[in-house]
Amino acid sequence: MSEPNPTPGIHHVTCVAGDPQRNIDFWVETLGLRLVKRSINQDDPSTYHFFFADAEGTPGTSMTFFPWEDLQQGKVGSGQVSRTAFRVPEGSLDYWEERFDEHDVDYDDRVERFGETVLPFRDPDGLPVELVEVEIPDDDPTVPWTEFVPETAAIRGFHSVTLWLADPDPSMDLLRTMGLEEVGTEQA
């Protein structure tokens, strides 16, 4: 068996939302991601599939949603992604807290995790999301969309996802097969 090619990171994350217009307004106008594609759910053609990403839809920046208005709000539990974190430039969290205040976004105090500053918040449907301040390298492949958020604060793709797992071993095996490695853990 040949060695696997390393996976460069998370390609996209898909979630469920409620009201379609509220979903677009939040992810575009509040968070500053571009609606790069509006499609349909192949398993339920009466449902939209929205793709939000950087200006060019660069892999590793795409958050996608299936909006279903009449569903009961989900609960985070074992066996799923419990929160999705995005990279933002160092020094931009003050901007984001002010923006969240202006747009009535529900957010928590900053926390330190693995030596990085994290701003946890929730989208209008209660989805846990985080912004993580990082140094953006000069050769970063993402292309910020600056229609609503300045480049100095723009989301620059995924930082990480947090998994809640009763048994992490199968997921760890898959990640190793994909060429990834564990760099740290955090107790729930």
Residue pairs with C-beta under 8 A, 6 or more apart in sequence:
4 177
4 178
4 179
5 179
6 178
6 179
6 180
7 178
7 179
7 180
8 59
8 60
9 60
9 158
10 60
10 158
10 160
10 161
11 59
11 60
11 62
12 51
12 59
12 62
12 63
12 64
13 62
13 63
13 64
13 81
13 84
13 158
13 161
14 64
14 65
14 66
15 63
15 64
15 65
15 66
15 84
15 127
16 65
16 66
16 67
16 68
16 71
16 74
16 125
17 23
17 50
17 65
17 66
17 67
17 68
17 123
17 125
17 127
18 67
18 68
18 69
18 71
18 73
18 124
18 125
19 67
19 69
19 124
20 48
20 50
20 67
20 69
22 124
23 50
23 65
23 67
23 123
23 124
23 125
24 35
24 50
26 123
26 124
27 33
27 35
27 50
27 52
27 63
27 65
27 123
28 34
28 35
28 52
28 147
28 148
29 148
30 99
30 103
30 105
30 148
31 52
31 149
31 155
32 144
32 145
32 146
32 147
32 148
32 149
32 153
32 154
32 155
33 52
33 53
33 54
33 61
33 63
33 145
33 155
34 52
34 53
34 54
34 55
34 57
34 145
34 147
35 50
35 51
35 52
36 51
36 52
36 53
36 56
36 57
36 62
37 49
37 50
37 51
37 57
38 48
38 49
38 50
38 51
39 48
39 49
39 51
40 46
40 47
40 48
40 49
41 47
41 48
41 49
41 66
42 49
44 66
47 66
47 67
47 68
48 66
48 67
49 64
49 65
49 66
50 64
50 65
50 67
51 57
51 62
51 63
51 64
52 62
52 63
52 64
52 65
53 61
53 62
53 63
54 61
54 142
54 143
54 144
54 145
54 154
54 155
54 156
54 157
55 143
55 144
55 145
55 146
56 143
58 141
58 142
58 143
58 157
60 141
60 142
60 157
60 158
61 142
61 155
61 156
61 157
61 158
63 84
73 125
73 126
76 82
76 83
76 128
76 164
77 164
78 164
78 165
78 166
79 164
79 165
79 166
80 163
80 164
81 161
81 162
81 163
82 128
82 162
82 163
82 164
83 120
83 128
83 129
83 130
83 161
83 162
84 127
84 128
84 129
84 130
84 158
84 161
84 162
85 118
85 129
85 130
85 131
85 132
85 158
85 159
85 160
85 161
85 162
86 129
86 130
86 131
86 132
86 155
86 156
86 157
86 158
86 159
87 132
87 134
87 136
87 155
87 156
87 157
87 158
87 159
88 96
88 131
88 132
88 133
88 134
88 153
88 154
88 155
88 156
89 133
89 134
89 135
89 136
89 152
89 153
89 154
89 156
90 133
90 134
90 135
90 136
91 133
91 152
92 131
92 133
92 152
92 153
93 110
93 117
93 119
93 131
93 133
95 150
95 152
95 153
96 119
96 131
96 153
97 107
97 119
99 105
99 149
99 153
100 107
100 121
105 121
105 122
106 121
106 122
107 119
107 120
107 121
107 122
108 119
108 120
108 121
110 117
110 118
110 119
111 117
111 118
111 120
112 118
113 132
113 186
114 183
114 184
114 186
116 132
116 133
116 134
117 132
117 133
118 130
118 131
118 132
118 133
119 130
119 131
119 132
120 128
120 129
120 130
121 129
121 130
121 131
122 128
122 129
123 129
130 159
131 155
132 159
132 160
134 156
134 159
136 156
140 156
142 156
142 157
144 151
144 154
144 155
144 156
145 154
146 154
149 155
162 186
163 171
164 188
165 171
172 182
175 181
175 182
